[in-house]
């Protein structure tokens, strides 16, 4: 997905390697055509979720991270289409790429060799399992930065099956 970043104040960015992306931040590659990543965690383990490219919404464990330079955007917000909301109790209840709001915080449904996973988009420690708690998933959402009018950094729409 080619995203028009528009014009943002340089204060919204900082240069950094992919491996240094903190949980909840967006990594935009410096190389044209590179993949964007969203950082989060699975339990106590940091992970990156590929947002686009050949394997969208795949979890990339730290051993797959590179020294790739890019821009880190830590002050991001999520906007959702409330008409796309539905209740889930486990990651398998939502399609890969859905944004989830749970009692733990914002999560994104991604997949790895173990199947569907809910990746927590915040720091801290401890379990990131939904464990049957009520959560709401959204199939239409976007990542924005900046003040109003915000600049769309990434947009996701999952078509009904």
C-alpha positions in Angstrom: 0.0 0.0 0.0 1.5 3.3 -1.1 0.7 5.8 1.7 0.9 9.6 1.2 2.4 10.8 4.5 1.5 14.4 3.7 3.5 16.9 5.7 4.2 16.3 9.3 6.4 18.2 11.7 9.8 16.5 12.1 9.1 16.3 15.8 6.8 13.3 15.0 9.7 11.2 13.7 13.0 10.0 14.9 15.5 8.0 12.9 16.0 4.4 14.1 16.7 0.9 13.1 13.8 -1.6 12.8 15.2 -3.5 15.8 14.9 -0.4 18.0 11.2 0.2 17.4 9.3 0.4 20.8 6.0 -1.3 21.4 3.1 0.7 20.0 5.3 2.6 17.4 5.2 2.5 13.6 8.4 1.9 11.6 8.5 3.4 8.1 11.4 2.2 6.0 13.9 4.6 4.6 14.1 2.5 1.4 11.4 3.1 -1.1 9.1 0.0 -1.4 10.1 -1.4 2.0 7.6 -2.8 4.5 6.0 -0.9 7.3 6.0 -2.5 10.7 4.0 -2.0 13.9 5.8 -3.0 17.2 4.1 -4.8 20.0 4.5 -7.8 22.3 3.3 -11.3 22.8 3.4 -11.9 26.6 6.9 -10.7 27.6 8.4 -11.0 24.1 8.7 -8.0 21.7 7.5 -8.6 18.2 7.0 -6.7 15.0 3.9 -7.1 12.8 4.4 -6.6 9.1 1.7 -4.3 7.9 2.0 -4.7 4.1 3.9 -6.6 1.5 4.1 -10.3 0.7 3.1 -11.4 4.2 0.8 -8.8 5.7 0.0 -9.2 9.4 2.7 -11.8 9.9 4.5 -11.7 13.3 8.2 -11.2 12.8 10.2 -12.4 15.9 13.3 -10.5 16.9 15.6 -12.9 15.2 14.0 -11.8 11.9 14.6 -8.1 12.6 17.2 -6.1 10.7 19.3 -3.1 11.1 17.2 -1.4 8.4 17.1 2.3 8.9 13.9 4.2 8.8 11.6 6.6 10.7 10.0 5.7 14.0 6.7 7.3 14.7 5.8 6.8 18.4 3.0 9.3 18.6 0.4 7.4 16.6 -3.3 7.1 17.2 -5.8 4.6 15.9 -9.1 5.6 14.3 -11.8 3.0 13.8 -15.1 2.7 11.8 -17.6 1.9 14.5 -19.8 0.2 11.9 -17.1 -2.4 11.4 -17.1 -3.5 15.1 -17.9 -7.0 16.4 -17.3 -8.9 19.6 -14.6 -11.5 20.0 -13.4 -13.7 22.8 -10.3 -15.2 21.2 -8.0 -14.2 18.3 -9.4 -16.9 16.1 -12.8 -15.0 16.2 -11.4 -12.2 14.1 -9.6 -12.1 10.7 -5.9 -11.4 10.5 -5.4 -7.6 10.3 -8.3 -6.7 12.6 -7.7 -4.1 15.3 -8.9 -5.1 18.7 -9.8 -3.2 21.8 -9.7 -5.3 25.0 -9.2 -4.7 28.7 -5.4 -5.1 28.0 -5.4 -2.2 25.5 -5.2 -2.0 21.7 -4.2 -5.2 19.9 -3.8 -6.3 16.3 -4.6 -9.8 15.1 -1.6 -11.2 13.3 -0.4 -14.7 12.5 2.8 -16.8 13.1 3.7 -20.5 12.9 1.3 -21.1 15.8 -1.8 -19.5 14.1 -3.7 -16.3 14.9 -2.3 -14.2 17.7 -3.4 -11.0 19.4 -0.4 -8.7 19.6 -0.6 -6.1 22.3 0.4 -2.7 21.0 1.8 -1.4 24.3 4.7 -1.9 26.6 4.8 -3.5 30.0 5.0 -7.1 31.1 2.8 -10.1 31.6 0.2 -12.0 29.7 -1.2 -10.7 26.5 -3.8 -13.5 26.2 -7.4 -12.6 25.7 -8.5 -15.6 27.7 -12.1 -15.4 26.9 -12.5 -11.8 28.1 -14.8 -9.6 26.0 -13.1 -7.6 23.3 -14.2 -5.7 20.3 -12.6 -6.1 16.9 -12.7 -3.6 14.0 -12.2 -4.5 10.4 -11.8 -1.0 9.2 -9.2 1.2 10.9 -6.3 3.5 10.3 -3.2 4.7 12.0 -2.9 8.5 12.1 -0.4 11.0 13.3 -0.4 14.8 13.8 -2.9 17.2 14.9 -6.3 17.7 13.2 -6.4 17.3 10.4 -4.4 14.1 11.1 -2.2 12.5 8.5 -3.2 8.9 7.6 0.0 6.7 8.0 -1.7 3.4 7.2 -5.3 2.2 6.5 -6.8 -1.2 6.7 -10.1 -2.5 5.4 -11.0 -6.2 5.6 -13.7 -7.2 3.2 -16.4 -9.6 4.6 -15.7 -13.2 3.7 
